[in-house]
């Protein structure tokens, strides 16, 4: 027994020594941020301002990555689960790498990888390598020139810890934990069980700010006689309150310039101007002077808006009566000037080609113009998605070939939207949710499938919560629970 105890102590001391060697070669939190700068530059959501789907995916993945990095820096942190992340990378050509890659319709490279490492240095190098980014700059940091290799050598040394060591010390077997995490896929129930308390704590903390946000929104909407106030991005409640306070100060300082905004919808976004839908866009990084100029220019925007509507009608006439529409939730957020330029370019191309569409033969159909798409496609809701650079002959063939399917999709659209609305209401009531909503990139079909499956479950965790249907599991900073639409049971 004495010999066994001595052996266990020797193994324990050896483990402590190996951990000390590892820690002496690991990066600090500041070093990790420094080393990941090329990665942050390649995936930062602000660079995807005109691509809502890619920006949303990167925002969600960055939140989960930051949580993973924070946990690695917590002293004594032992709970470990592999984290699968997807990022869109700003790159025109794919590079060879070990991660799974694909390209989005807008030409960005989608990279998916799973983090399983337990130290900052290995994690940083895995991220950079997965995205085909150079790791040379890591050598300039105050660490060994080949830390990743040596760290792995220490971690994967041939010593096999006896199971009695873990029984004796009470430590968890890391190899066993990793094997279990890899075998067991995250399920909705297990994730809610692990995260409900944290979400509830954040939600309670955010309640006073949520009330403040509703008060500010109501007062400004009433004072300026606005149709609505919205946000393009998923900013936190505190950030939104700050933006409304800023607008409130402008109202007090320059009330005369805000008379033109009556009846409009205000959208806080990345840039200032007017949107193709006629909404007033206020850039959150702009100062009051820039906002004031937008309000003063609104009468000029009305003139441009009339010219835009005229161009849409002319295009419709050339394409057999198909109606040109703009869907804010599905298209890149453009200014009215940018959208008008796209329409003008497309119209001139149609004029030159003189496509032989029979007048009114496509009446009742809809299309949207997209400057970042390469090939025409048909959306599940029935509208055509047409690139501004589309070859006229290809355009004609595609529309004629898909016209009947488009009409059938449009007929199902109303039914699908009604079903989605009813399921959201039923789910909200069944689980006593305070709010149930979806991210813009979630389609109606995905939302319907998700809600139908949720209604088959018993989920007491959700009472009083805010639930967002997304592509990932996440707890937002204000306590909203995000779950993937195709969650596992």
C-alpha positions in Angstrom: 0.0 0.0 0.0 2.9 2.3 0.9 4.6 1.6 -2.4 1.4 2.2 -4.3 0.9 5.5 -2.5 4.5 6.5 -3.3 4.0 5.7 -7.0 0.8 7.7 -7.2 2.6 10.7 -5.6 5.4 10.3 -8.1 3.0 10.4 -10.9 1.2 13.4 -9.4 4.5 15.3 -9.1 5.4 14.4 -12.7 2.1 15.7 -13.9 2.5 19.0 -12.1 6.0 19.4 -13.6 4.7 18.7 -17.1 1.9 21.2 -16.6 4.5 23.8 -15.5 6.6 23.2 -18.6 3.5 23.6 -20.8 2.4 26.8 -19.1 5.8 28.3 -19.4 5.6 27.9 -23.1 2.0 29.0 -23.5 0.8 32.4 -24.8 -0.8 35.0 -22.7 -4.2 36.4 -23.5 -2.7 39.5 -25.0 -0.2 37.4 -27.1 -3.1 35.3 -28.4 -5.0 38.4 -29.6 -1.8 39.7 -31.2 -1.2 36.4 -33.0 -4.8 36.1 -34.2 -4.9 39.6 -35.8 -4.6 38.2 -39.4 -7.5 35.9 -38.6 -9.7 38.7 -37.1 -8.9 40.8 -40.2 -10.0 38.1 -42.5 -13.3 37.3 -40.8 -14.4 40.5 -39.0 -18.1 41.0 -39.5 -17.7 44.7 -40.3 -16.1 43.7 -43.6 -19.2 41.8 -44.6 -21.6 44.7 -44.3 -23.2 44.1 -47.6 -23.5 40.3 -47.1 -25.9 39.7 -44.2 -25.7 35.9 -44.1 -21.9 35.8 -44.0 -21.7 38.6 -41.4 -24.2 36.8 -39.2 -22.4 33.5 -39.3 -19.1 35.2 -38.5 -20.6 37.2 -35.6 -22.0 34.0 -34.0 -18.8 32.0 -34.5 -16.7 34.8 -33.0 -18.8 34.9 -29.9 -18.3 31.1 -29.5 -14.6 31.4 -30.2 -14.1 34.2 -27.7 -15.9 32.0 -25.1 -13.6 29.1 -25.8 -10.5 31.3 -25.5 -11.8 32.8 -22.3 -12.3 29.4 -20.8 -8.8 28.3 -21.7 -7.4 31.2 -19.6 -9.5 30.5 -16.5 -7.3 29.0 -13.7 -8.3 25.4 -13.0 -10.8 25.1 -15.8 -11.3 21.4 -16.6 -14.7 21.1 -18.3 -14.0 20.6 -22.0 -16.1 20.1 -25.1 -14.8 20.2 -28.7 -16.2 23.3 -30.4 -17.1 23.3 -34.1 -16.9 26.7 -35.8 -17.7 28.0 -39.3 -16.2 31.3 -40.7 -16.5 33.0 -44.0 -13.0 34.2 -45.0 -12.4 37.3 -47.3 -10.4 35.6 -49.9 -10.9 35.2 -53.7 -9.2 31.9 -54.2 -9.2 28.8 -52.0 -6.0 27.6 -50.4 -5.3 24.0 -49.4 -5.9 23.3 -45.8 -7.2 20.6 -43.5 -10.5 22.3 -42.7 -13.7 21.7 -44.6 -14.1 24.4 -47.3 -16.8 25.6 -49.6 -17.7 28.9 -51.3 -20.8 31.0 -50.7 -22.8 32.5 -53.5 -21.0 35.8 -52.9 -17.6 34.2 -53.4 -16.3 34.0 -49.8 -14.5 30.9 -48.6 -16.4 29.1 -45.9 -14.0 27.3 -43.5 -15.3 24.8 -40.8 -13.0 23.4 -38.1 -13.3 21.8 -34.7 -11.2 23.1 -31.7 -10.1 20.4 -29.3 -6.9 22.0 -27.9 -6.5 22.8 -24.2 -3.9 25.6 -24.3 -3.9 29.0 -26.0 -0.8 28.4 -28.2 -2.1 25.2 -29.8 -5.6 26.8 -30.3 -4.1 29.9 -32.0 -2.0 27.8 -34.3 -4.9 25.5 -35.2 -7.1 28.5 -36.0 -4.5 30.1 -38.3 -3.7 26.8 -40.0 -7.3 25.9 -40.5 -7.9 29.2 -42.3 -4.7 28.8 -44.4 -3.1 31.9 -42.7 0.6 32.2 -42.0 1.9 31.3 -38.5 5.3 32.9 -39.1 4.5 36.0 -37.0 3.9 33.8 -34.0 7.7 33.2 -33.8 8.2 36.9 -33.1 6.2 36.6 -29.9 8.0 35.8 -26.6 7.6 32.0 -27.0 9.6 29.1 -28.2 10.0 29.0 -32.0 8.2 25.6 -32.2 5.8 25.7 -29.3 3.0 23.8 -30.9 5.1 20.8 -31.7 6.8 20.7 -28.3 3.5 21.3 -26.4 2.0 18.4 -28.2 5.1 16.3 -27.4 4.6 17.0 -23.7 0.8 16.4 -23.9 1.2 13.2 -25.9 4.2 11.8 -24.0 4.1 7.9 -23.7 3.3 7.9 -20.0 -0.1 6.3 -19.4 -1.7 7.4 -16.2 -3.1 4.6 -14.1 -6.9 4.9 -13.4 -6.2 4.7 -9.7 -4.4 8.1 -10.0 -7.7 9.8 -10.9 -9.6 7.9 -8.2 -6.9 8.9 -5.6 -6.7 12.6 -6.5 -10.3 13.2 -7.7 -9.1 14.7 -10.9 -11.0 13.9 -14.1 -9.3 11.8 -16.7 -8.8 14.3 -19.7 -8.5 11.5 -22.2 -11.8 9.9 -21.1 -13.5 13.3 -21.2 -12.3 14.0 -24.7 -13.4 10.6 -25.9 -16.8 11.1 -24.4 -17.2 14.6 -25.9 -16.3 13.3 -29.3 -18.7 10.4 -29.1 -21.7 12.4 -27.7 -23.1 15.0 -30.0 -24.6 18.1 -28.3 -28.4 17.7 -27.9 -30.9 20.4 -27.2 -31.8 19.1 -23.8 -28.2 18.7 -22.6 -27.3 22.2 -23.9 -30.3 23.9 -22.3 -29.5 22.0 -19.1 -25.9 23.4 -19.1 -26.7 26.9 -20.2 -30.2 27.8 -18.9 -28.9 29.2 -15.6 -26.3 31.4 -17.3 -28.9 32.7 -19.7 -31.4 33.4 -17.0 -28.8 35.4 -15.0 -27.9 37.5 -18.0 -31.6 38.0 -18.9 -32.5 39.3 -15.4 -29.5 41.6 -15.5 -30.7 43.0 -18.9 -34.4 43.6 -17.9 -34.0 47.3 -16.7 -32.1 48.1 -19.9 -34.8 46.3 -22.0 -37.5 48.5 -20.3 -35.4 51.6 -21.0 -35.0 50.6 -24.6 -38.8 50.2 -25.1 -39.4 53.6 -23.4 -36.9 55.4 -25.6 -38.1 53.8 -28.7 -41.8 54.7 -27.9 -41.0 58.3 -27.0 -38.8 59.0 -30.1 -41.3 57.2 -32.4 -44.1 59.3 -31.0 -42.1 62.6 -31.0 -40.8 62.2 -34.6 -44.0 60.4 -35.9 -42.0 57.5 -37.1 -43.4 54.2 -38.6 -40.7 52.2 -36.8 -37.2 52.1 -35.4 -35.1 49.0 -36.2 -31.6 47.7 -36.1 -29.8 45.9 -39.0 -27.4 44.0 -36.7 -27.7 42.1 -33.5 -26.3 44.8 -31.2 -26.7 44.3 -27.5 -29.4 46.2 -25.5 -27.0 48.6 -24.0 -25.6 49.5 -27.4 -29.1 50.1 -28.8 -30.0 52.3 -25.8 -26.9 54.4 -26.4 -27.9 54.9 -30.1 -31.4 56.1 -29.1 -29.9 58.5 -26.5 -27.7 59.9 -29.2 -30.7 60.4 -31.5 -32.6 62.0 -28.6 -29.8 64.5 -28.1 -29.9 65.4 -31.8 -33.7 66.0 -31.5 -33.1 68.4 -28.7 -30.3 70.3 -30.5 -31.6 70.4 -34.1 -35.4 69.8 -34.0 -35.9 71.7 -37.3 -34.0 69.2 -39.4 -36.1 66.2 -38.3 -39.4 67.4 -39.8 -38.6 65.5 -43.0 -38.4 62.1 -41.3 -42.2 62.0 -40.4 -43.7 58.6 -41.5 -40.4 56.9 -42.1 -38.7 53.9 -40.6 -35.3 54.6 -39.0 -32.7 51.8 -39.3 -29.5 51.9 -37.2 -26.8 50.2 -39.4 -23.2 50.5 -40.6 -23.7 53.4 -43.0 -25.9 56.5 -43.4 -28.3 57.2 -46.3 -31.6 56.0 -47.6 -32.3 52.3 -48.3 -34.0 51.1 -51.5 -37.1 50.4 -49.4 -37.2 54.1 -48.5 -36.0 53.7 -44.9 -33.6 56.3 -43.3 -30.3 54.6 -42.5 -28.2 56.0 -39.6 -24.6 54.8 -39.4 -23.8 54.0 -35.8 -20.1 55.2 -36.4 -21.3 58.5 -37.8 -21.5 61.7 -35.8 -24.5 64.1 -35.4 -23.2 66.3 -38.2 -23.5 63.4 -40.7 -26.9 62.3 -39.4 -28.1 66.0 -39.8 -26.9 66.0 -43.5 -29.0 62.9 -44.2 -32.1 64.4 -42.7 -31.5 67.6 -44.7 -31.1 65.7 -47.9 -34.3 63.6 -47.6 -36.2 65.7 -50.2 -33.5 64.9 -52.8 -33.8 61.2 -51.9 -37.5 61.4 -52.7 -36.7 62.5 -56.2 -34.2 59.7 -56.7 -36.7 57.2 -55.3 -39.2 58.2 -58.0 -36.6 57.6 -60.7 -35.8 54.2 -59.1 -39.5 53.2 -59.3 -39.6 54.4 -62.9 -36.6 52.2 -63.8 -38.2 49.2 -62.1 -41.3 49.7 -64.2 -39.3 49.9 -67.4 -37.4 46.7 -66.6 -40.8 45.0 -65.9 -42.1 46.0 -69.3 -39.0 44.6 -71.0 -39.3 41.3 -69.1 -42.9 40.4 -69.8 -44.5 42.1 -66.7 -42.3 40.4 -64.0 -42.1 42.8 -61.0 -38.8 44.0 -59.6 -38.9 44.1 -55.8 -36.4 44.7 -53.0 -36.4 42.4 -49.9 -34.5 44.0 -47.1 -34.0 40.8 -45.1 -32.6 38.8 -48.0 -30.5 41.3 -49.9 -27.3 43.2 -49.1 -28.1 46.5 -47.4 -27.4 49.0 -50.2 -27.9 52.8 -50.3 -30.5 54.1 -52.7 -27.8 55.5 -54.9 -26.1 52.1 -55.2 -29.3 50.3 -55.9 -30.3 52.8 -58.6 -26.9 52.3 -60.3 -27.5 48.5 -60.3 -31.0 49.0 -61.9 -29.6 51.5 -64.5 -26.8 49.1 -65.5 -29.3 46.1 -65.8 -31.8 48.2 -67.7 -29.3 49.3 -70.3 -28.1 45.7 -70.8 -31.8 44.6 -71.4 -32.3 47.5 -73.9 -29.3 46.4 -75.9 -30.3 42.7 -76.0 -34.0 43.2 -76.9 -35.2 40.0 -75.3 -38.4 38.7 -77.0 -40.7 38.3 -74.0 -44.4 38.4 -74.8 -46.0 41.4 -73.1 -47.6 40.5 -69.7 -46.6 36.8 -70.1 -44.7 36.9 -66.8 -47.2 39.1 -64.9 -47.6 38.1 -61.3 -44.0 36.9 -61.0 -41.3 38.7 -58.9 -37.5 39.2 -59.1 -34.8 40.8 -57.1 -31.5 42.1 -58.4 -28.2 41.1 -56.8 -24.8 42.5 -57.5 -22.9 39.8 -55.7 -24.5 36.7 -57.3 -23.0 34.8 -60.3 -26.0 32.7 -61.6 -29.8 33.2 -61.5 -31.7 31.1 -59.1 -35.3 30.7 -57.8 -36.0 31.3 -54.1 -38.3 29.0 -52.1 -40.7 31.9 -51.6 -41.2 32.2 -55.4 -39.1 35.2 -56.5 -36.2 35.0 -59.0 -32.8 36.1 -57.8 -31.1 37.7 -60.8 -27.4 38.9 -61.0 -27.0 42.3 -62.4 -24.3 40.9 -64.7 -26.4 38.0 -65.9 -26.1 37.2 -69.6 -29.5 38.1 -71.3 -29.8 34.8 -73.1 -29.2 32.8 -69.9 -31.7 35.1 -68.1 -34.4 34.4 -70.7 -33.9 30.7 -70.7 -33.9 30.5 -66.9 -37.0 32.6 -66.4 -39.0 30.7 -69.0 -37.9 27.3 -67.7 -38.7 28.2 -64.0 -41.8 30.3 -64.5 -44.3 27.6 -63.6 -42.3 26.5 -60.5 -42.1 30.2 -59.5 -45.9 30.5 -59.7 -46.4 27.4 -57.5 -43.9 28.7 -55.0 -45.7 32.0 -54.8 -48.9 30.2 -54.1 -47.3 28.3 -51.3 -45.7 31.4 -49.9 -48.8 32.9 -48.2 -49.6 29.5 -46.8 -46.0 29.0 -45.5 -45.9 32.4 -43.9 -49.2 31.8 -42.2 -48.1 28.4 -40.9 -44.8 29.9 -39.6 -46.7 32.7 -37.8 -49.1 30.2 -36.2 -46.3 27.9 -35.1 -44.4 30.8 -33.5 -47.5 31.8 -31.6 -48.2 28.2 -30.5 -44.6 27.6 -29.4 -44.4 30.9 -27.5 -47.6 30.0 -25.6 -46.7 26.3 -24.9 -43.2 27.1 -23.5 -44.3 30.4 -21.9 -41.6 32.2 -23.8 -41.2 36.0 -23.5 -40.1 36.1 -27.1 -39.5 33.6 -30.0 -37.8 34.9 -33.2 -35.3 33.8 -35.9 -32.2 35.2 -37.5 -32.7 36.6 -41.0 -30.7 33.8 -42.6 -33.2 31.2 -41.3 -35.8 30.4 -44.0 -39.5 29.9 -43.4 -39.2 26.2 -44.2 -36.4 25.8 -41.6 -38.4 27.7 -39.0 -41.5 25.7 -39.6 -39.6 22.4 -39.2 -37.8 23.6 -36.0 -41.1 24.7 -34.3 -42.9 21.5 -35.2 -40.1 19.5 -33.5 -40.0 21.8 -30.5 -43.7 21.4 -29.9 -43.1 17.6 -29.5 -40.7 18.3 -26.6 -41.2 19.2 -22.9 -38.9 22.1 -22.2 -39.6 23.7 -18.8 -36.2 25.5 -19.1 -37.6 28.0 -21.6 -40.2 29.6 -19.4 -39.8 33.4 -19.5 -36.8 33.2 -21.8 -36.0 34.8 -25.2 -35.4 32.1 -27.8 -33.7 32.8 -31.1 -33.6 30.2 -33.9 -30.2 30.3 -35.5 -27.5 28.0 -37.0 -25.5 27.6 -33.7 -25.9 27.1 -30.0 -25.1 30.4 -28.1 -26.1 32.5 -25.1 -26.1 36.2 -26.1 -24.8 38.9 -23.8 -28.4 39.9 -22.8 -29.5 36.4 -22.1 -31.2 35.3 -25.3 -30.8 31.6 -26.0 -29.8 30.7 -29.6 -30.3 27.2 -30.8 -29.7 25.7 -34.3 -32.9 25.2 -36.3 -31.8 21.5 -37.0 -31.1 20.8 -33.3 -30.5 17.2 -32.2 -32.8 15.4 -29.8 
